[in-house]
Amino acid sequence: MAGVGKSAAAAQWAHTNKSRFEGGVLYADLTDFRGHRGVSTSDVISAFLGALGVHAPYIPAIRSERIALFRSRTADAPVLVVLDGADEPAQVRSVVPSAPGSVVVVTSRHRLAGLAIDGAEFIDLSPLNSDDSVSLMTRMVASRRIDADRMAFQQLVRLCAGLPLALRVASAGLAHHRRWPLARLVRHLSDDRERLNRLVVEGEGSSVGEMFDLAYDDLANEVRRLYRVLGLHPGSHFSLELAAVAAGLSATAAEELLESLCAANLLEEVGADRFRFHELIALHARRRADAELAAEERRDVVRRIVDWFALGAAAADAAMLGARWRLAEPDLSGWHVEFDGGAAVSWLETERPNLLAVLRAADAFGWYEVVWRMCDSLWPFFHVRKHYSDWVEAHRLGVAAAQITENPVAEAHLRNRLARAHIEMRDYSPASAQLDEAAVLSDDERVAAVLLESRGLLYRELRRYPEAVDIFRQLVAKQEKAGDDRAFAMQSYQLGDVLVRAQRADQAVPVLVAALTVATRLHNEKSVEAKVRIALGAAYHCLRQYDDARAELESAVRVTHARKEPVKEAQALEELVRVAEARSDRSLFQSSAERLYRLYAEAKNPRSAEVRRWLEADRRAEDEG
C-alpha cells in the first residue's frame, strides 16, 4: 500500500539490527533502476558490488557473472540486503547473499507470493489502527489544539485512514495554519474527495489525494508554481540547480521555495541540495501541472530540463575526453559547473537514474536531434563505467532518433557505439549486425574508420587474428598518411596487441616501438603511452627479452600509478609477475605480486585471492628451499 510506511519500517528495522550483519548493509531503491522494460536487476547487482568495494572496471558485463561475483563477495559474513519497491520474485532471488545468517528485507506494493517457495516470511504492513494513528498525530499536533476539539481530532484521524504519509501531510497543514480550529481542516478534507481519486488505499477505498491537495492549497503562489514545474521532471530525483533551471529562477530563490516544500512534507531532501518526491506526491504534482499549466508552458519546462541535462552531459564529455570527433560541437557557455574528469564522472553517476528518463522524455516530445546529440555526449561515461543496460537503451534511442532526422552519419556512429557495447558483453552476433547496418549508411571517412576499428576489435575477440591484423594495418597506414599522431599511436597499439595475442611478437615489437615513439611526443596522452608500453612489455616477454620487458612494464607501472589508473597499473603488474616467473626472479616476483595484491585488495577485486595464493606458494617454496 502506497504511503503506509513500508520503506520507513524497513529502514528502521535495518538500523536497529545492523550490528547483526558483519558483512554490511546493502540498500537499493528499485525506483532508481526502473526503465521502460522494468527493473534492471543487473544494475542493482552492479551497484551492490560497488558498495562492497568492487571498482567499476572489475564488475563483469554479463548478468550471470555479476550474480556469481555478488554471491562470492557475500559468502564470508552475514549481509543485510534491503530492496525497496520490488515488483517480482526474480528481482529478489538474484540478490540473496551467500553467507549463513544473511537477511533480505523486501518492500513491495505486491504480495510476491512466489517467494513462498524460497522460505520467505510475509509481513502485511497494515494502516495504523486508531490508537496508533492518534499517537502518531499527537506527536505532531499541539496538545492545546487537540484538547480544544477532541471530536474533530478523532474525525481527522479517521479521514487519514491510518496512512502515515497522509497523517504527516495533514499535520503539516495544521502547523502552517496555526490558528485554524481542527474542524476547519476536517471540513477541507471531507469536501475534497475527488482529487487523486485513482490513487485509492488498497482495502480501504479512501483516496489520499485530498491531503495532498490541501497541503498544496496552503502553499504560497510561487511555491505552488515550483511544485507544478517539478512535477514535470521525468526523473526520480533532482538537484537544486535543476529546480532553478526548470522554474527559471535563481539558485537562491529556488532554494527558499524548496525549503517551503520540504517544510510542508511535500518534498524530501535526500542529500546535499538533492531532493525527491514521494511517488504519490510526484503524481499529484504532475496532475496539478497538467491541470493548471498550458500545454505550451509544460512543454517549455520539460525542454529546459532536457536541455540542462544535455548540456551537463556535453560538459562532462569535454572534461573526460577533451578534443575528439563529435557528431556536433556543443556550446558550453551556459554551463557554470567546473568539471575535471573525476568530477564529471561523479556528476554523471549521481544523475544516472535521470539520464535515461530525460532521453525518453526528449524522444516522446519529438526532440530527436537532442536525443542523438546527448547520446553521443554520454559515450565516454558508458565506455568507462560499463553501465551496459543504460548504454544499450540510450544508443537504441539515439539510433532511432538519427533515423527520424535522416542523419546517416549520426545513425552509423551510434550503431558503432551500440556494437561496442555488444562486443564487450560478448554478444557478438548483434555486434556484427549493427556494424553491417552502419556500414551501408554513410561514406564519411571518419565513420568508416571507427567502424573498421570496431570490426577489428570484434575479430580480435573472436580470435580471428589474421583478419584483425589486416584491419589494424589498414588503419595504421590511414592515420600515418593523415598525420593524426594520436590515432596513429592508438591504432598501432591495437595492431601490436593483436599480433602479440596471435603469437607473432617478433612482428609486434617494431609496430609498438613506432607507436611508443609517437605516443611519448603527444601532449597529455600518458594513458596512450602506458597502453603501448604494456603491450610492448608483453611482446618482449614472448621473445624472452626479459630485461626489455621489465623496463617497459616498470615504466608503465610508474605512469599508471601517477595517473591513478589502477586497471592499467594492474595489467602492467600482472605482466611483470609473469616476467619474474619466466626468469626465476624471486625478488621481482614478490615485489610485483605484493603490489598487485594491495591494488586488487583495495579495489575489492576478486582476483586478490588468487594473487594471495601466488604469494603464499612462493613463501612456502622459499621456506622449503
C-alpha positions as CSV (number, residue, x, y, z in Angstrom):
1,M,0.0,0.0,0.0
2,A,1.4,3.3,-1.1
3,G,2.2,5.6,1.8
4,V,1.7,3.1,4.5
5,G,5.3,3.3,5.8
6,K,6.9,0.2,4.2
7,S,10.1,2.0,3.4
8,A,10.3,3.6,6.8
9,A,9.6,0.3,8.6
10,A,12.3,-1.5,6.5
11,A,14.8,1.3,7.2
12,Q,14.0,1.3,10.9
13,W,14.4,-2.5,11.2
14,A,17.7,-2.3,9.2
15,H,19.0,0.5,11.5
16,T,18.0,-1.4,14.7
17,N,19.6,-4.7,13.6
18,K,22.6,-3.6,11.5
19,S,25.0,-4.8,14.2
20,R,24.0,-8.4,13.5
21,F,25.4,-8.2,9.9
22,E,29.2,-8.2,9.9
23,G,29.2,-8.2,6.1
24,G,27.4,-4.9,5.9
25,V,24.0,-3.5,4.9
26,L,23.1,-3.0,1.2
27,Y,20.2,-0.8,0.2
28,A,18.5,-0.3,-3.2
29,D,15.5,1.8,-4.0
30,L,14.4,0.0,-7.2
31,T,12.7,3.1,-8.5
32,D,16.2,4.3,-9.4
33,F,16.7,1.1,-11.5
34,R,13.4,1.0,-13.3
35,G,13.2,1.7,-17.0
36,H,10.5,1.1,-19.6
37,R,11.3,-2.6,-19.6
38,G,11.1,-2.9,-15.8
39,V,13.8,-3.1,-13.1
40,S,17.3,-3.9,-14.3
41,T,18.5,-6.3,-11.6
42,S,21.9,-6.5,-13.3
43,D,22.3,-2.8,-12.5
44,V,21.2,-3.4,-8.9
45,I,23.8,-6.1,-8.5
46,S,26.4,-3.8,-10.1
47,A,25.5,-1.1,-7.5
48,F,25.8,-3.6,-4.7
49,L,29.2,-4.8,-5.9
50,G,30.3,-1.2,-6.0
51,A,29.1,-0.8,-2.4
52,L,31.1,-3.9,-1.4
53,G,34.1,-2.1,-2.8
54,V,34.5,-3.7,-6.2
55,H,35.6,-1.0,-8.6
56,A,33.5,-0.5,-11.7
57,P,36.1,-1.8,-14.2
58,Y,36.2,-5.2,-12.4
59,I,32.4,-5.6,-12.4
60,P,31.5,-8.2,-15.1
61,A,29.4,-7.2,-18.0
62,I,27.4,-10.4,-18.1
63,R,24.5,-10.7,-15.6
64,S,25.2,-14.3,-14.6
65,E,28.8,-13.4,-13.9
66,R,27.7,-10.4,-11.8
67,I,25.4,-12.7,-9.7
68,A,28.3,-15.2,-9.2
69,L,30.6,-12.4,-8.1
70,F,28.0,-11.0,-5.8
71,R,27.5,-14.4,-4.1
72,S,31.2,-14.8,-3.8
73,R,31.6,-11.3,-2.2
74,T,28.8,-12.1,0.3
75,A,30.0,-15.5,1.3
76,D,32.2,-14.7,4.3
77,A,29.9,-12.8,6.7
78,P,26.2,-12.2,7.2
79,V,24.8,-9.4,5.0
80,L,21.6,-7.5,5.2
81,V,20.0,-6.5,1.9
82,V,17.1,-4.1,1.8
83,L,15.2,-3.9,-1.5
84,D,12.7,-1.1,-1.6
85,G,9.9,-1.4,-4.2
86,A,10.3,-4.8,-5.7
87,D,7.9,-5.9,-8.4
88,E,8.5,-9.6,-8.8
89,P,10.2,-12.5,-7.1
90,A,13.1,-12.7,-9.6
91,Q,14.3,-9.3,-8.6
92,V,14.8,-10.6,-5.0
93,R,16.3,-14.0,-5.8
94,S,19.2,-12.5,-7.8
95,V,20.5,-10.6,-4.7
96,V,20.3,-13.1,-2.0
97,P,23.7,-13.2,-0.2
98,S,25.5,-16.5,0.3
99,A,26.6,-16.2,3.9
100,P,24.6,-18.0,6.6
101,G,22.6,-15.6,8.7
102,S,22.1,-13.1,5.9
103,V,18.7,-11.5,5.6
104,V,16.8,-9.8,2.7
105,V,14.2,-7.3,3.6
106,V,11.8,-6.5,0.7
107,T,9.1,-3.9,0.4
108,S,6.6,-4.1,-2.4
109,R,3.1,-3.0,-3.4
110,H,2.5,-6.6,-4.5
111,R,2.5,-9.7,-2.4
112,L,5.2,-11.6,-4.3
113,A,3.7,-14.9,-3.3
114,G,6.2,-16.7,-5.5
115,L,8.8,-16.1,-2.8
116,A,7.0,-18.6,-0.5
117,I,8.8,-21.4,-2.2
118,D,12.1,-19.7,-1.1
119,G,11.0,-19.7,2.5
120,A,10.1,-16.0,2.7
121,E,8.2,-14.7,5.7
122,F,5.4,-12.3,4.7
123,I,4.6,-9.4,6.8
124,D,1.4,-7.4,6.0
125,L,2.0,-3.8,6.9
126,S,-1.5,-2.5,7.5
127,P,-2.6,1.0,8.1
128,L,-2.2,2.2,11.6
129,N,-5.1,1.4,13.9
130,S,-7.0,4.2,15.6
131,D,-4.8,4.3,18.8
132,D,-1.6,4.3,16.8
133,S,-2.9,7.0,14.4
134,V,-3.9,9.1,17.4
135,S,-0.4,8.5,19.0
136,L,1.4,9.5,15.8
137,M,-0.7,12.6,15.2
138,T,-0.5,13.6,18.8
139,R,3.3,13.9,18.5
140,M,2.9,16.3,15.5
141,V,-0.1,18.5,16.6
142,A,0.0,20.8,19.6
143,S,-2.0,19.3,22.5
144,R,-3.9,22.5,23.1
145,R,-5.5,22.3,19.7
146,I,-6.4,18.6,20.2
147,D,-7.9,19.4,23.6
148,A,-10.0,22.2,22.1
149,D,-11.9,19.8,19.9
150,R,-11.4,16.1,20.6
151,M,-14.2,15.0,18.3
152,A,-12.8,16.9,15.3
153,F,-9.4,15.4,16.1
154,Q,-10.8,11.9,16.0
155,Q,-12.6,12.7,12.7
156,L,-9.3,14.0,11.3
157,V,-7.5,10.8,12.3
158,R,-10.3,8.7,10.6
159,L,-10.1,10.8,7.4
160,C,-6.4,10.0,7.2
161,A,-7.3,6.3,7.1
162,G,-4.3,5.3,9.2
163,L,-1.9,6.2,6.4
164,P,1.3,7.6,7.9
165,L,2.0,9.7,4.8
166,A,-1.5,11.3,5.0
167,L,-1.1,11.9,8.7
168,R,2.1,13.7,8.2
169,V,0.8,15.9,5.4
170,A,-2.4,16.8,7.3
171,S,-0.3,17.7,10.3
172,A,1.9,19.9,8.2
173,G,-1.3,21.8,7.1
174,L,-2.2,22.3,10.7
175,A,1.3,23.5,11.5
176,H,1.1,26.1,8.7
177,H,-2.4,27.3,9.8
178,R,-1.7,27.5,13.5
179,R,-4.9,29.4,14.2
180,W,-7.3,27.1,12.4
181,P,-9.6,25.0,14.5
182,L,-9.3,21.3,13.7
183,A,-12.9,21.3,12.5
184,R,-11.9,23.6,9.6
185,L,-9.3,21.1,8.4
186,V,-11.8,18.3,8.8
187,R,-14.2,20.2,6.5
188,H,-11.5,20.7,3.9
189,L,-10.6,17.0,3.9
190,S,-14.2,16.0,3.8
191,D,-15.1,18.2,0.8
192,D,-12.1,17.3,-1.3
193,R,-12.7,13.6,-2.2
194,E,-12.3,13.8,-6.0
195,R,-8.6,14.7,-6.3
196,L,-6.2,11.8,-7.0
197,N,-9.3,9.6,-6.9
198,R,-7.4,6.9,-8.8
199,L,-4.9,6.5,-6.0
200,V,-7.1,4.5,-3.6
201,V,-5.7,3.0,-0.5
202,E,-5.9,-0.8,-1.0
203,G,-8.7,-2.4,1.0
204,E,-9.9,0.9,2.4
205,G,-11.4,2.7,-0.6
206,S,-10.1,6.1,0.7
207,S,-8.2,8.4,-1.6
208,V,-5.1,10.2,-0.2
209,G,-5.4,12.9,-2.8
210,E,-7.3,15.3,-0.6
211,M,-4.4,15.6,1.8
212,F,-2.0,16.4,-1.0
213,D,-4.4,19.0,-2.4
214,L,-4.9,20.6,1.0
215,A,-1.2,20.9,1.5
216,Y,-0.8,22.2,-2.0
217,D,-3.6,24.8,-1.5
218,D,-1.8,26.0,1.6
219,L,1.4,26.9,-0.3
220,A,2.2,30.4,-1.4
221,N,1.7,31.0,-5.1
222,E,5.4,30.9,-6.1
223,V,5.8,27.6,-4.1
224,R,2.9,26.1,-5.9
225,R,4.4,27.0,-9.2
226,L,7.7,25.4,-8.4
227,Y,5.7,22.3,-7.2
228,R,3.9,22.1,-10.6
229,V,7.1,22.6,-12.5
230,L,9.0,19.9,-10.6
231,G,6.1,17.6,-11.2
232,L,7.1,17.6,-14.9
233,H,10.6,16.4,-14.2
234,P,11.0,13.0,-16.0
235,G,13.4,11.6,-13.5
236,S,13.3,10.3,-9.9
237,H,15.3,13.0,-8.1
238,F,16.8,16.3,-8.8
239,S,19.3,18.9,-7.7
240,L,18.9,22.5,-6.6
241,E,20.4,23.6,-9.9
242,L,17.9,21.7,-11.9
243,A,15.0,23.1,-9.9
244,A,16.2,26.6,-10.5
245,V,16.6,26.0,-14.3
246,A,13.3,24.3,-14.7
247,A,11.5,27.1,-12.9
248,G,13.6,29.9,-14.5
249,L,14.7,31.1,-11.0
250,S,18.0,32.0,-9.4
251,A,19.5,29.3,-7.2
252,T,18.8,31.4,-4.1
253,A,15.1,31.8,-4.9
254,A,14.7,28.2,-5.8
255,E,16.4,27.1,-2.5
256,E,13.9,29.1,-0.4
257,L,10.9,27.6,-2.3
258,L,12.4,24.1,-2.0
259,E,12.7,24.6,1.8
260,S,9.0,25.5,1.8
261,L,8.1,22.3,0.0
262,C,10.2,20.3,2.4
263,A,8.6,22.0,5.4
264,A,5.2,21.1,4.0
265,N,6.3,17.4,3.8
266,L,5.7,17.5,0.1
267,L,9.4,17.1,-0.8
268,E,12.2,15.1,0.8
269,E,15.8,16.3,0.9
270,V,17.9,13.1,0.2
271,G,21.3,14.6,0.1
272,A,23.2,17.9,-0.1
273,D,21.0,20.0,-2.3
274,R,19.3,16.9,-3.7
275,F,15.5,16.3,-3.5
276,R,12.9,13.8,-4.4
277,F,9.1,13.5,-4.3
278,H,7.4,10.5,-2.8
279,E,5.9,8.6,-5.7
280,L,2.4,9.6,-4.8
281,I,3.2,13.2,-4.4
282,A,5.1,13.2,-7.7
283,L,2.0,12.0,-9.4
284,H,0.0,14.7,-7.6
285,A,2.4,17.4,-8.7
286,R,2.2,16.2,-12.3
287,R,-1.6,16.2,-12.2
288,R,-1.6,19.8,-10.9
289,A,0.8,20.7,-13.6
290,D,-1.4,19.2,-16.3
291,A,-4.5,20.9,-14.9
292,E,-3.0,24.3,-14.3
293,L,-0.3,24.9,-16.8
294,A,-1.0,25.4,-20.5
295,A,0.4,22.7,-22.8
296,E,2.9,25.2,-24.3
297,E,4.2,26.1,-20.8
298,R,4.5,22.4,-19.8
299,R,6.5,21.8,-23.0
300,D,8.8,24.7,-22.3
301,V,9.5,23.4,-18.8
302,V,10.4,19.9,-20.0
303,R,12.6,21.4,-22.7
304,R,14.5,23.4,-20.1
305,I,15.1,20.2,-18.1
306,V,16.2,18.2,-21.1
307,D,18.5,21.0,-22.4
308,W,20.1,21.3,-18.9
309,F,20.9,17.6,-18.8
310,A,22.1,17.6,-22.4
311,L,24.4,20.5,-21.6
312,G,25.7,18.8,-18.5
313,A,26.4,15.6,-20.4
314,A,28.3,17.6,-23.1
315,A,30.4,19.4,-20.5
316,A,31.2,16.1,-18.8
317,D,32.2,14.6,-22.1
318,A,34.5,17.5,-22.8
319,A,36.1,17.1,-19.3
320,M,36.6,13.4,-19.8
321,L,37.9,13.2,-23.3
322,G,38.8,16.8,-24.3
323,A,39.3,17.2,-28.1
324,R,37.7,14.3,-30.0
325,W,35.5,14.0,-33.1
326,R,31.9,14.6,-32.0
327,L,28.7,14.5,-34.1
328,A,28.1,18.1,-33.1
329,E,30.3,20.5,-31.1
330,P,28.2,21.9,-28.2
331,D,28.2,25.4,-26.9
332,L,29.2,25.1,-23.3
333,S,28.9,28.8,-22.4
334,G,25.7,28.1,-20.5
335,W,27.3,25.5,-18.2
336,H,28.7,27.0,-15.0
337,V,29.9,23.9,-13.1
338,E,33.6,23.4,-13.0
339,F,34.4,19.9,-14.2
340,D,37.6,17.9,-14.3
341,G,37.5,14.3,-15.4
342,G,36.8,12.9,-11.9
343,A,34.1,15.4,-11.1
344,A,32.5,14.8,-14.5
345,V,32.2,11.1,-13.8
346,S,30.8,11.7,-10.3
347,W,28.2,14.1,-11.7
348,L,27.1,11.6,-14.3
349,E,26.9,8.8,-11.7
350,T,24.8,10.9,-9.5
351,E,22.4,11.9,-12.3
352,R,22.5,8.4,-13.9
353,P,18.9,7.5,-12.9
354,N,17.7,10.7,-14.6
355,L,19.7,10.4,-17.8
356,L,17.7,7.7,-19.5
357,A,14.4,9.3,-18.2
358,V,15.4,12.5,-19.8
359,L,16.3,10.8,-23.1
360,R,13.0,9.1,-23.1
361,A,11.2,12.4,-22.5
362,A,13.1,14.1,-25.3
363,D,12.1,11.2,-27.6
364,A,8.5,11.4,-26.5
365,F,8.4,15.1,-27.3
366,G,10.0,14.6,-30.7
367,W,13.2,16.4,-29.9
368,Y,15.2,13.8,-31.9
369,E,18.3,15.9,-32.5
370,V,18.7,16.4,-28.8
371,V,18.4,12.6,-28.3
372,W,21.2,11.6,-30.6
373,R,23.5,14.5,-29.6
374,M,23.0,13.7,-25.9
375,C,23.6,10.0,-26.7
376,D,26.9,11.0,-28.3
377,S,27.9,13.0,-25.2
378,L,27.3,10.0,-22.9
379,W,29.7,7.8,-24.9
380,P,32.8,8.3,-22.7
381,F,30.7,7.7,-19.5
382,F,29.3,4.4,-20.7
383,H,32.7,3.4,-22.1
384,V,34.5,4.0,-18.8
385,R,31.8,2.9,-16.3
386,K,30.4,0.0,-18.2
387,H,26.7,0.5,-17.4
388,Y,25.7,-1.8,-20.2
389,S,21.9,-1.7,-20.0
390,D,21.9,2.1,-20.0
391,W,24.5,2.1,-22.8
392,V,22.3,-0.1,-25.0
393,E,19.0,1.5,-24.3
394,A,20.4,5.0,-24.8
395,H,22.0,4.1,-28.1
396,R,18.9,2.4,-29.4
397,L,17.0,5.6,-28.7
398,G,19.8,7.6,-30.4
399,V,19.8,5.3,-33.5
400,A,16.0,5.7,-33.9
401,A,16.3,9.5,-33.4
402,A,19.0,9.7,-36.1
403,Q,16.9,7.7,-38.4
404,I,13.9,10.0,-37.9
405,T,16.0,13.1,-38.5
406,E,17.6,11.4,-41.6
407,N,21.1,11.8,-40.3
408,P,23.0,8.8,-41.6
409,V,26.3,9.9,-40.1
410,A,24.8,10.1,-36.6
411,E,23.0,6.8,-37.1
412,A,26.1,5.0,-38.3
413,H,28.2,6.4,-35.5
414,L,25.7,5.4,-32.8
415,R,25.2,2.0,-34.3
416,N,29.0,1.6,-34.0
417,R,28.8,2.5,-30.3
418,L,26.0,0.0,-29.8
419,A,28.2,-2.6,-31.5
420,R,31.0,-1.8,-29.0
421,A,28.6,-2.5,-26.1
422,H,27.7,-5.8,-27.6
423,I,31.3,-6.7,-28.2
424,E,32.2,-6.0,-24.5
425,M,29.2,-8.1,-23.4
426,R,30.5,-10.9,-25.6
427,D,27.2,-10.7,-27.6
428,Y,28.9,-11.0,-30.9
429,S,26.0,-11.6,-33.4
430,P,24.2,-8.3,-32.6
431,A,27.5,-6.5,-32.6
432,S,28.2,-7.8,-36.1
433,A,24.7,-6.9,-37.3
434,Q,25.0,-3.3,-36.0
435,L,28.3,-2.9,-37.8
436,D,26.8,-4.3,-41.0
437,E,23.9,-1.9,-40.9
438,A,26.1,1.0,-40.1
439,A,28.4,0.3,-43.0
440,V,25.8,1.0,-45.7
441,L,24.6,4.3,-44.2
442,S,27.4,6.7,-44.9
443,D,30.6,7.2,-46.8
444,D,32.0,9.6,-44.3
445,E,35.7,8.7,-43.8
446,R,35.6,9.2,-40.1
447,V,32.6,6.9,-39.7
448,A,34.3,4.3,-41.9
449,A,37.4,4.4,-39.7
450,V,35.6,3.8,-36.4
451,L,33.5,1.1,-38.0
452,L,36.6,-0.6,-39.3
453,E,38.2,-0.3,-35.8
454,S,35.2,-1.9,-34.2
455,R,35.3,-4.7,-36.7
456,G,38.9,-5.3,-35.8
457,L,38.0,-5.4,-32.1
458,L,35.2,-7.9,-32.9
459,Y,37.6,-10.2,-34.9
460,R,40.1,-9.9,-32.0
461,E,37.6,-11.1,-29.5
462,L,36.6,-13.9,-31.9
463,R,40.3,-14.8,-32.2
464,R,40.1,-14.2,-36.0
465,Y,43.6,-12.7,-35.7
466,P,44.6,-12.6,-39.4
467,E,41.5,-10.6,-40.2
468,A,42.0,-8.3,-37.2
469,V,45.7,-7.8,-38.2
470,D,44.7,-6.8,-41.7
471,I,42.2,-4.3,-40.4
472,F,44.6,-2.6,-38.0
473,R,47.3,-2.5,-40.6
474,Q,44.9,-0.5,-42.8
475,L,44.1,1.9,-40.0
476,V,47.7,2.4,-39.1
477,A,48.5,3.3,-42.7
478,K,45.5,5.6,-43.0
479,Q,46.3,7.5,-39.8
480,E,50.0,7.8,-40.7
481,K,49.0,9.3,-44.1
482,A,46.6,11.7,-42.4
483,G,49.2,12.8,-39.9
484,D,47.0,12.2,-36.9
485,D,49.6,11.2,-34.3
486,R,47.2,10.2,-31.5
487,A,45.1,8.0,-33.9
488,F,48.3,6.5,-35.3
489,A,49.6,5.6,-31.9
490,M,46.3,4.1,-30.8
491,Q,45.8,2.0,-34.0
492,S,49.4,0.9,-33.8
493,Y,48.8,-0.2,-30.3
494,Q,45.7,-2.2,-31.4
495,L,47.7,-3.8,-34.1
496,G,50.6,-4.7,-31.8
497,D,48.2,-6.1,-29.2
498,V,46.6,-8.4,-31.8
499,L,50.0,-9.5,-33.1
500,V,51.0,-10.5,-29.5
501,R,47.8,-12.4,-29.0
502,A,48.4,-14.1,-32.3
503,Q,51.8,-15.2,-31.1
504,R,53.6,-13.0,-33.6
505,A,55.5,-11.0,-31.1
506,D,58.5,-10.5,-33.4
507,Q,56.2,-8.6,-35.8
508,A,54.6,-6.7,-32.9
509,V,57.8,-5.2,-31.5
510,P,58.6,-2.8,-34.4
511,V,54.9,-1.7,-34.6
512,L,54.8,-1.0,-30.9
513,V,58.2,0.8,-30.8
514,A,56.9,3.1,-33.6
515,A,53.7,3.7,-31.6
516,L,55.7,4.5,-28.4
517,T,57.9,7.0,-30.3
518,V,54.8,8.9,-31.3
519,A,52.9,8.5,-28.0
520,T,55.7,10.0,-26.0
521,R,55.5,13.1,-28.1
522,L,51.8,13.6,-27.5
523,H,50.7,16.3,-25.1
524,N,48.8,15.0,-22.0
525,E,48.4,11.5,-23.5
526,K,50.3,9.4,-20.9
527,S,47.4,6.9,-20.9
528,V,48.1,6.0,-24.6
529,E,51.8,5.7,-23.7
530,A,51.1,3.3,-20.9
531,K,48.9,1.1,-23.1
532,V,51.7,0.8,-25.6
533,R,54.3,0.1,-23.0
534,I,52.2,-2.7,-21.5
535,A,51.7,-4.3,-24.9
536,L,55.4,-3.9,-25.8
537,G,56.4,-5.5,-22.5
538,A,54.2,-8.4,-23.3
539,A,55.8,-8.7,-26.7
540,Y,59.4,-8.7,-25.2
541,H,58.3,-11.3,-22.7
542,C,57.1,-13.6,-25.5
543,L,60.5,-13.1,-27.2
544,R,62.3,-13.9,-23.9
545,Q,63.9,-10.4,-23.9
546,Y,63.2,-10.2,-20.2
547,D,65.3,-7.1,-19.4
548,D,63.5,-5.1,-22.1
549,A,60.1,-6.4,-20.9
550,R,60.9,-5.4,-17.3
551,A,61.9,-1.9,-18.4
552,E,58.8,-1.2,-20.3
553,L,56.4,-2.7,-17.8
554,E,58.0,-0.9,-14.8
555,S,57.8,2.4,-16.8
556,A,54.1,1.6,-17.4
557,V,53.6,1.0,-13.7
558,R,55.1,4.4,-12.8
559,V,52.9,6.2,-15.4
560,T,49.6,4.5,-14.5
561,H,50.3,4.9,-10.7
562,A,50.9,8.6,-11.1
563,R,47.8,9.0,-13.2
564,K,45.7,6.9,-10.7
565,E,44.7,4.4,-13.4
566,P,44.6,1.2,-11.3
567,V,43.2,-1.0,-14.1
568,K,46.2,-0.4,-16.4
569,E,48.6,-0.5,-13.4
570,A,47.3,-3.9,-12.6
571,Q,47.7,-5.1,-16.2
572,A,51.4,-4.0,-16.1
573,L,52.0,-5.6,-12.7
574,E,50.4,-8.9,-13.8
575,E,52.7,-9.0,-16.8
576,L,55.7,-8.2,-14.6
577,V,54.8,-11.1,-12.4
578,R,54.8,-13.4,-15.4
579,V,58.2,-12.0,-16.5
580,A,59.6,-12.6,-13.0
581,E,58.4,-16.2,-13.1
582,A,59.9,-16.8,-16.5
583,R,63.3,-15.5,-15.4
584,S,63.1,-17.1,-11.9
585,D,63.5,-13.6,-10.3
586,R,62.0,-14.2,-6.9
587,S,62.7,-10.6,-5.7
588,L,60.8,-9.1,-8.7
589,F,58.0,-11.6,-8.3
590,Q,57.5,-10.8,-4.7
591,S,57.6,-7.0,-5.1
592,S,55.3,-7.1,-8.1
593,A,52.8,-9.6,-6.7
594,E,52.6,-7.8,-3.3
595,R,51.9,-4.5,-5.1
596,L,49.4,-6.2,-7.3
597,Y,47.7,-7.8,-4.3
598,R,47.4,-4.5,-2.5
599,L,45.9,-2.9,-5.6
600,Y,43.4,-5.7,-6.0
601,A,42.6,-5.8,-2.3
602,E,42.0,-2.1,-2.2
603,A,39.6,-2.3,-5.2
604,K,37.9,-5.5,-3.8
605,N,38.8,-7.2,-7.0
606,P,38.0,-11.0,-6.6
607,R,41.4,-11.8,-8.2
608,S,43.1,-10.6,-5.0
609,A,42.6,-14.1,-3.5
610,E,44.4,-15.7,-6.5
611,V,47.3,-13.3,-6.1
612,R,47.5,-14.0,-2.4
613,R,47.8,-17.7,-3.2
614,W,50.7,-17.0,-5.5
615,L,52.5,-15.2,-2.7
616,E,51.8,-17.9,-0.2
617,A,53.0,-20.6,-2.6
618,D,56.2,-18.6,-3.2
619,R,56.8,-18.2,0.5
620,R,56.4,-21.9,1.1
621,A,58.8,-22.7,-1.7
622,E,61.3,-20.3,-0.2
623,D,61.0,-21.9,3.2
624,E,61.4,-25.4,1.8
625,G,64.4,-24.3,-0.3
